Amino acid sequence: MIRMTKKVFSDLAIWMMGFGMLVGIIFPFFMLVLGIPSSIALSWWFFLVCMIAGLCVGAVNIQLAKRIVGSRIKDLSNHMMEIEGHLKDLAGKNDAFDCTPMKCHIPVDSEDALGDSSRSFNSLVDTLAKSLQTEVNIRTYTQMLSSHLETDELSRAALVSLMEMVKAPAGAILVEEDGEMQVRCSIGLTKADSLGENILVLDTLRTLKRSLIDIPKDIMLDGVLASFHPQQIIVEPVLYKQVGLGVIVLASPVPFEKEMYENLDLFGRSLALAMHNAMAHDQVQKLAAVDPLTGVYNRRFGMSRLHEEFVRSVKQGGALGLMMIDIDNFKQINDAYGHSIGDRVLRSIAMTARGQLREGDIIVRLGGDEFMLVLLGASRSDAQDVGENIRRMIEEKRVSYGEQSIHVTVSIGGASFPELDAEYEKEMIEAADRALYIVKNSGRNRVSM
């Protein structure tokens, strides 16, 4: 259609009015065919009436088109502007796109091009709403992950959010550590510990591809036992620069929505970055807390842990043992055999002492040839026994130097709370140092409390 103006309805009016005039001009000749006398049919006033009638029909048609078609187009335009306003308001925010079918859809009441346009618009709005909601979810999820630096806290927060988003009542996050899969967090699973050995989990980490498993009612997978029978399980790899850091396991008693699990990799990328940062943070924290030579806690971190345990013992009325270990004649060993052998002696003593401690007890290298032991719940006699065991084990052990073996002994002084009425942990340290001083000045290679 030839365009004469920049407005569709103006062009339509011109064409309809022109067509009406054309019909008015042709109509008198049509009257002749019907037998109307030429004196009437071809008179100037009949031509005028026919042309006016044609113009009126054209005008009525254009008004009907504006009322019926134009109102639909106007409605579509208004909805588009409303959606545009919503999008501008949401820019940079984490608010949901509040556009329900009742609020944003256009009624579809015709089976023609206008009806198709309305259906397409409604479908576009639904797709846009889902896309924006996914974007908001990812942004909120990423912000939540960035607030956690501890791996366990991060895993739990991430798992809770993912389960809410995909509507899964059970799940777990596993992280690879030293070649083994460790369960960092699990919710709703009764045998999550066995997931680390599950073949599906291991295959997902090996192939770095998602596994979507449909489970018949008469089959149960190891590790995926819950208060319900899972009908579908997703095992999603957590990838950071194409390196598998771990996997996400999600279980549901009903099939997952397709769009939900298709977007799961977007959330997995955010988790991978946060997980990498958390693992790097854990490594930095470990390096900051550990003596690089012996692998035990360093002085700064060890003193902090002593303070925590002392405060806990005071509040709970529990016992706490403190032992100071000093290597006898360590300077002579360094002078005679060199510092590399001295380092070997330090590592040997740290390993021997750590082997005699219970889970939860703390060993600290204070510096040089001095070590400190913090024995949780240990009375005076308990601390004495631990110290004597360590002293004896070190005395019996030999450090090899070529064909020679170096005999090493230690002196140990200790103190125990509440036998020692200490108000601060510093008083325990001073008491243990005094006991150690007595041992050093009375022959060494003994334990004194």
N, C-alpha and C positions, 0 to 999 in steps of 0.2 A: 504494500500500500504506500502510495506517494505521500510523504509528510509535507505539510504546508506551514505548520506552526510547531512550537516546542511542547504543546500540550495535547495529549491523546484525545481528550474529550472535545477540544476545540477542533481538531482535525475531523473527529467523528461528526460534530455538528455541521461543519462545512459540507462534508460528503452527504449527510442525510438531507440537509436543506436543498442541496443541489439536485439530489436524486428526486426529492419531492417536486421541485420545479419542473424537472424533466418529465415526470409522470403527469404533472398538470398540463404540460404542452402536448403530450402524446394522447392524453385522455379524450379530447374533443374528436380526434380522428377515429378513435375506437368507438365513440358514440355513433358516428356515421355508419359503421358496420352493423350496429344494433338497430339501425333504421331511424335514428333521430334526424329530423330535417336539417339540412345544411345551414338554413337560415338561423337556426338556434345553435347547432353544434359548433359552427365556425364563426359565431359572432364574437366581437371583442370582449363583451362582458362575460361570456361563457368561458373564454380562455382565461380571463382574469380570475374568475371564481375558481376554476380548476387549479390554477397556479397557487392561489392563496390556500386552497385546500391541501395541496401538496406540501406547501411550506408548513402548514399547521401539523400535518401528519409527521413531518420531519422533526418539528419542535417537540411534539409529544414523545416521539421515539427517543430523542436525545435526553429528555427529562427522565423517562423510564430507565434508560441505560444508566444515567447518573444515580438514580435512586436505588436501583437493584445492583448493578455492577460496581458503580462508584463507591457505594457504602461498604461493600465487601473489601474493595481495595483500600479504602480509608481505614477500615478496621485492621487490616493487615499492616498498614503503615503505622498505625498507633501502637500496635503490639510490638512492632520492630523497634520503635522509638523507646517504648517502655523497657524492652530488653536491653537496649543500648544504655539507658539510664542505670539499670541494675549493674551492668558490667562496669561502668565508670565508678559507681559507688563501691564496688568490690575490689577495685584495683589496689593491689598491695596489701589487702586485708585477708584474714583467715576466716571471715564470715562465710556461712553457707549460702549458696545461690538459691534464695527463697522464691522458687517459681514452680508452683504446683500446677497440675493440669487445669484445675478450676480457675487459677489466677492468670495463667499465661497462654493457655491453649485457645485457638480460634474454633468456634463451632463448625463442624463439617456437615452441611445440610444439602449438598448438591453432588450429583455424580457427573461432573464435567471438569473443565480446566480449573475453575475456581475451587471446586472441591479438592482437586489434586493439589492445588497451591496451598490450601489450608492444611491438608494432611502432611505435605512436605514441611510446612512451617512448624507444625506441632512436633514432627519427628526431629527437626533441627533443634528445637528448643529442648527436647528431652535429651538428645545427644550432648548438647552444650551443657545442660545442667549436670549430667553425669561426669562430663569431662572436667568441669569446674570443681565439682565436689571431690573428684579424684585429686585434682591439683591442690585443693585446700587440705585434704587428708595427708598428702605427701608433705606439704609445707609444715603442717602441724606436727606430723610424725618426725620430720627431720629436726625441727626445733626441739622437740621432746628428747630426741636422741642426743643432741648436742649438749644437753644439760647433765648428761651422765658420763663420767670418766672411768668409773669402776666397771669392769667387765660383767660381774654378776648383776649389779643394779641395772646396767644397760640392757642385758639380756632379758631380765624380767619385765622391764618397762616396754621393751620392743615386743615381746611375746604377748603381753596383755593387749596392746594396741592392735596388733595384727589379728588376734583372735576376735576382737570386737569388729574389725573392719570386714573380715571374711565370714563372720558369724560361725566360728568354730568353737565348740565347747571344750576342746582339749588340744594341747600342743606342747612342743618342746623346742629349745634351741640348743644345738650341740656345737662345740668349738673344737677344732683340731689342736692338740697340744702334744708336742714331742711324739708325733706319729700316731697318737691315739685320740679317739673321739670322746670328749668329756661333755656330759650333760651339764650345761650352765644353768638351765631353768626348765622346769616342766610344770604344767598345770593340767589337771584332769586325767593324768596317766598314772596307773598304779605300778607299772614295771618299767619306768623310764630309764633306769640304770642299764638295762639290757639293750637300749637303742644304739649305744655305741658300737655294738657288735652285729647289728642288724644288717643283712646283706643289701637291702634296699638303700639304707642310709649310706653305706660304704660305696655302693655303685654310683649313687648320686654325686658324692664327693669326687669320685674317680673320673666320671664322665663330664661333670660340671653341667649336667642337664637335669631339668625338672622331671620328677617322677609323679605321675598322677595315677593312683591305684584304686580301682573299684574292687570292693571286697564282698564276695558272696556271704550270705547270712551264716553259713556253716563253717566259715574259715575265720581264724583269729591270728593276727600277726604278733610276733614277740615284741614286747615293749609297748604295744598299742592296746593295752587293756584299760578299760575305764568303766564307768557306771553305765555306759551305753555301748552298743555294737557299732563301730564305725563302718559306714557304707562307702566312704571315700576318704582317701588320705593323700595329702600333697607333701612331697619332700622337695623342698626348694633349696638349691645351693646358694651359699652366701659368697659372692665373688668379689675380690678386690684386685683389679688389674689382671683378670683372668687367672687368679690364684684362689683356690678354694680355702676359705677360712673356716667354714663350718656349714651346717645345714639348718633349715627351719622345717619342723614337722608339724603339720596341722591335720586334725582328724575331725570328721563330721558325721553325724548319723544320717544325713541327707546329702545328696550331691551338691557340690559348691556351685554358686552362680558363675557362669563362664567369664563374665566381665571381671568378677572379683579375682579369680586366680590368674587371669591374663594380665592384670595390673600388679600382681604380686612381685614380679621382677623389679618394678619401679621402687617398691618399698625395700626389696632386698638390696638394691644398690645403695640406698641411704644407710641401711643397717651395716653393709659391708664397710663403708667409709667410717662410720662411727665405731664399728668393732675394731677396725685397724687402728684407729686413734686410741681406743681404750686399751688395746693390747700393747701399743707403744707406750702409753702412760704407765701401764703395769710394769713394763720392762724398765722404764726410767725410775719408777718408784723402787723397784727391786734393786737397781744399781745404786740408788741413793741410800738404801738401807743396809746393803750388804758389803762386808769387807771383801775386796776383790781377791785377796790372797787366800784366805781361809774359807770363804763362803758362808761365814756366820755374820750375825748382825754387827754393824759398826758401832762406834761409841755413841754418836748422836742419836741414832735410832734406838739403840739398846737402852740408853738412859730414859728416853721417852717411854719405852715399854715398861721399864722398872717403875716409873712414876704411875703409870696407869694401873699396874698390878698392885702397887702399894696402896693406892687410893681405894681400889676395889676391896682389898683385904681389910682395910680399916672400916669401910662402910658395912661389909658383910660379916665382920668378926672372924675372918678366916686366917689361916696361917700362911706365912710366906718365908721361904728360905733364900739366903743370899750367900754365894760363895765367891771368893777371890782366888784365882789361880795364878801363880807366878812360876815360871820355868827356872829351875835351879841352874846357876852358872851358865846362863844362855850366852853371855858375852864371850865366855871362853870357847863355846861351841862355834860361834861366828868367827872368832879369831883363828881357831885351829882349822876349821874346815871350809870357811867362806860363807858368804851370805846366801848363796843358793841352797846350801845344806841347811842353813838356819831357817830358810823359808820352808824347806821340806819338814823340818822338825815342827814348825808352827802348824802346818797343815795336818801333820800326823796327830798332834795333841788335840787340835780342834775336832778332828774326825773321831778320835777315841772318846773324848768327853761327850760329844753329841750322841754317840752310840749308847751311852749310859743314861741318857735323859728320857723322860716320858714325853708323850705328845702334849704340847702346850708349854713345856719348860723352855727357857730361853738361854741361849749361849751368846755372849758378846765378846768381841775382841776390843779391849779398851785401848790398845796401842802397844807397840813393842812386843814384849813377851808376857803381857798380862791379859787374862781372860776373866769374865764375870759370868756366873750362872745365876739365873733367877728361877727358883724352884717353887712352882705353884702348889699351895696347900701343904708345904713341907714343914714339919715341926723341927725342933732342934736336933732330935735323934735321927729323923729322916734325912735332914741335910747332912749330918755327920756321916751317915751310911753312904749316901750318894758320893760325897767327897772322898771317902775312903776307897770306894770301888774305882773311882776315876784315878786316884793316886796309884793304886795297885796295878791297874791295867796299863798305865803309862810306864810304870817301873818295869813291868814284865816285857813290854814291847821294845823292840830295837829298830833304830832307823839305819838303813843300809847306806854305806858310803864305799863304793867299790867292793873290795873284799872285806872291808871292816864293817862293824856294826857299832852304832853310837848308842850308849846308854844314857837315857834322859830320865830325870825325876822332876817332880813339881812339889811346891809348897802351897798349901791351901788354908785359907782362913775364912771363917764363916760367921754368920749371925742369923737369928731367926726371930720373926715377929709372930706372936705377941710376947714371947719370952723376953725379948728386948723391948722395953717400953719406949718405942720410938714414935715421935710425932711427925717426922718427915723421913723420906727414904734416904736422905743424906746421912742421917744418924746411923742407919743400917750399914751404909758404905763405910763410914768411919769405924764402926765396930768391927766389921769384917777385915778392914785394913789393919787394925790393931792386932787382931788375932793372927793375921798373916805375918806381921812384923815379929811377933813372938816366935812363930815357927822358923822364920828366916834366921833369927838370932839364937836358935837352940838346936841347930843341927840340920835343918831343912828336911825335905821328903817326909812331911807329916801333915796331919789335918788338925786344926785347932778351931774351936768354936768360942 
